[in-house]
Amino acid sequence: MVAVFAAEKARLGDVFYDSVAIRADPMIDQWKRETGYEEEP
């Protein structure tokens, strides 16, 4: 039973982090434009 719960928790964590990444990417891009941030090659 614990293994089943752990698998569900891992999947829920993936969904949470995916949704955070989707919302954070535009904010990070805007911050880069406003600060003139450039990544090194």
N, CA, C and O atoms as a GROMACS GRO file, in nm:
protein
  164
    1MET      N    1   0.082  -0.119   0.000
    1MET     CA    2   0.000   0.000   0.000
    1MET      C    3   0.087   0.126   0.000
    1MET      O    4   0.052   0.224  -0.066
    2VAL      N    5   0.195   0.125   0.070
    2VAL     CA    6   0.284   0.242   0.077
    2VAL      C    7   0.344   0.271  -0.060
    2VAL      O    8   0.357   0.387  -0.099
    3ALA      N    9   0.381   0.166  -0.134
    3ALA     CA   10   0.441   0.184  -0.266
    3ALA      C   11   0.342   0.250  -0.362
    3ALA      O   12   0.381   0.334  -0.442
    4VAL      N   13   0.217   0.212  -0.354
    4VAL     CA   14   0.115   0.272  -0.440
    4VAL      C   15   0.100   0.420  -0.408
    4VAL      O   16   0.094   0.503  -0.499
    5PHE      N   17   0.095   0.454  -0.281
    5PHE     CA   18   0.082   0.593  -0.239
    5PHE      C   19   0.205   0.673  -0.284
    5PHE      O   20   0.191   0.787  -0.329
    6ALA      N   21   0.323   0.616  -0.271
    6ALA     CA   22   0.445   0.685  -0.311
    6ALA      C   23   0.444   0.715  -0.461
    6ALA      O   24   0.488   0.822  -0.503
    7ALA      N   25   0.396   0.621  -0.539
    7ALA     CA   26   0.390   0.642  -0.684
    7ALA      C   27   0.293   0.755  -0.718
    7ALA      O   28   0.322   0.838  -0.804
    8GLU      N   29   0.178   0.760  -0.651
    8GLU     CA   30   0.081   0.866  -0.673
    8GLU      C   31   0.140   1.001  -0.633
    8GLU      O   32   0.124   1.100  -0.704
    9LYS      N   33   0.208   1.004  -0.521
    9LYS     CA   34   0.269   1.129  -0.473
    9LYS      C   35   0.373   1.178  -0.573
    9LYS      O   36   0.380   1.298  -0.600
   10ALA      N   37   0.453   1.088  -0.628
   10ALA     CA   38   0.554   1.127  -0.726
   10ALA      C   39   0.488   1.186  -0.850
   10ALA      O   40   0.535   1.287  -0.903
   11ARG      N   41   0.380   1.125  -0.895
   11ARG     CA   42   0.310   1.176  -1.013
   11ARG      C   43   0.249   1.313  -0.986
   11ARG      O   44   0.255   1.402  -1.071
   12LEU      N   45   0.192   1.331  -0.867
   12LEU     CA   46   0.135   1.461  -0.830
   12LEU      C   47   0.244   1.566  -0.823
   12LEU      O   48   0.222   1.681  -0.861
   13GLY      N   49   0.361   1.530  -0.774
   13GLY     CA   50   0.474   1.622  -0.769
   13GLY      C   51   0.515   1.666  -0.909
   13GLY      O   52   0.544   1.784  -0.930
   14ASP      N   53   0.518   1.573  -1.003
   14ASP     CA   54   0.552   1.606  -1.141
   14ASP      C   55   0.453   1.706  -1.199
   14ASP      O   56   0.493   1.801  -1.266
   15VAL      N   57   0.324   1.684  -1.174
   15VAL     CA   58   0.221   1.775  -1.224
   15VAL      C   59   0.240   1.913  -1.164
   15VAL      O   60   0.228   2.013  -1.233
   16PHE      N   61   0.268   1.918  -1.033
   16PHE     CA   62   0.289   2.046  -0.965
   16PHE      C   63   0.407   2.121  -1.027
   16PHE      O   64   0.394   2.239  -1.061
   17TYR      N   65   0.520   2.055  -1.041
   17TYR     CA   66   0.638   2.122  -1.095
   17TYR      C   67   0.620   2.163  -1.240
   17TYR      O   68   0.670   2.268  -1.282
   18ASP      N   69   0.550   2.081  -1.319
   18ASP     CA   70   0.522   2.118  -1.458
   18ASP      C   71   0.438   2.245  -1.464
   18ASP      O   72   0.465   2.332  -1.546
   19SER      N   73   0.338   2.255  -1.377
   19SER     CA   74   0.251   2.373  -1.379
   19SER      C   75   0.327   2.497  -1.332
   19SER      O   76   0.302   2.607  -1.382
   20VAL      N   77   0.417   2.481  -1.238
   20VAL     CA   78   0.498   2.595  -1.192
   20VAL      C   79   0.590   2.641  -1.304
   20VAL      O   80   0.605   2.762  -1.326
   21ALA      N   81   0.650   2.548  -1.375
   21ALA     CA   82   0.741   2.583  -1.485
   21ALA      C   83   0.667   2.659  -1.595
   21ALA      O   84   0.721   2.755  -1.650
   22ILE      N   85   0.546   2.617  -1.626
   22ILE     CA   86   0.468   2.684  -1.731
   22ILE      C   87   0.442   2.829  -1.693
   22ILE      O   88   0.447   2.917  -1.779
   23ARG      N   89   0.414   2.855  -1.565
   23ARG     CA   90   0.386   2.992  -1.522
   23ARG      C   91   0.514   3.073  -1.503
   23ARG      O   92   0.512   3.195  -1.522
   24ALA      N   93   0.624   3.009  -1.466
   24ALA     CA   94   0.746   3.082  -1.436
   24ALA      C   95   0.823   3.124  -1.560
   24ALA      O   96   0.888   3.229  -1.559
   25ASP      N   97   0.818   3.046  -1.667
   25ASP     CA   98   0.897   3.076  -1.787
   25ASP      C   99   0.872   3.216  -1.841
   25ASP      O  100   0.969   3.287  -1.869
   26PRO      N  101   0.747   3.261  -1.858
   26PRO     CA  102   0.725   3.397  -1.909
   26PRO      C  103   0.780   3.504  -1.813
   26PRO      O  104   0.831   3.607  -1.858
   27MET      N  105   0.770   3.480  -1.682
   27MET     CA  106   0.822   3.578  -1.586
   27MET      C  107   0.974   3.585  -1.593
   27MET      O  108   1.033   3.693  -1.583
   28ILE      N  109   1.038   3.471  -1.610
   28ILE     CA  110   1.184   3.469  -1.620
   28ILE      C  111   1.229   3.539  -1.748
   28ILE      O  112   1.325   3.616  -1.746
   29ASP      N  113   1.159   3.513  -1.858
   29ASP     CA  114   1.192   3.581  -1.984
   29ASP      C  115   1.177   3.732  -1.972
   29ASP      O  116   1.261   3.807  -2.022
   30GLN      N  117   1.072   3.777  -1.905
   30GLN     CA  118   1.052   3.920  -1.887
   30GLN      C  119   1.164   3.979  -1.801
   30GLN      O  120   1.214   4.087  -1.831
   31TRP      N  121   1.203   3.909  -1.695
   31TRP     CA  122   1.312   3.956  -1.609
   31TRP      C  123   1.441   3.969  -1.689
   31TRP      O  124   1.515   4.066  -1.673
   32LYS      N  125   1.467   3.870  -1.776
   32LYS     CA  126   1.588   3.876  -1.859
   32LYS      C  127   1.586   3.998  -1.950
   32LYS      O  128   1.688   4.065  -1.966
   33ARG      N  129   1.469   4.028  -2.010
   33ARG     CA  130   1.459   4.146  -2.097
   33ARG      C  131   1.479   4.275  -2.019
   33ARG      O  132   1.549   4.366  -2.064
   34GLU      N  133   1.419   4.283  -1.901
   34GLU     CA  134   1.426   4.406  -1.821
   34GLU      C  135   1.567   4.430  -1.765
   34GLU      O  136   1.609   4.545  -1.751
   35THR      N  137   1.639   4.324  -1.733
   35THR     CA  138   1.772   4.340  -1.673
   35THR      C  139   1.885   4.333  -1.775
   35THR      O  140   2.000   4.360  -1.742
   36GLY      N  141   1.851   4.296  -1.900
   36GLY     CA  142   1.955   4.281  -2.001
   36GLY      C  143   2.039   4.156  -1.979
   36GLY      O  144   2.153   4.149  -2.025
   37TYR      N  145   1.983   4.059  -1.910
   37TYR     CA  146   2.054   3.935  -1.880
   37TYR      C  147   2.078   3.856  -2.008
   37TYR      O  148   1.988   3.840  -2.090
   38GLU      N  149   2.201   3.808  -2.023
   38GLU     CA  150   2.234   3.723  -2.138
   38GLU      C  151   2.306   3.599  -2.087
   38GLU      O  152   2.396   3.608  -2.004
   39GLU      N  153   2.265   3.482  -2.138
   39GLU     CA  154   2.331   3.358  -2.100
   39GLU      C  155   2.462   3.343  -2.174
   39GLU      O  156   2.474   3.382  -2.290
   40GLU      N  157   2.560   3.286  -2.106
   40GLU     CA  158   2.689   3.261  -2.172
   40GLU      C  159   2.676   3.138  -2.261
   40GLU      O  160   2.608   3.042  -2.223
   41PRO      N  161   2.740   3.139  -2.378
   41PRO     CA  162   2.732   3.021  -2.467
   41PRO      C  163   2.796   2.898  -2.410
   41PRO      O  164   2.796   2.793  -2.474
   0.00000   0.00000   0.00000
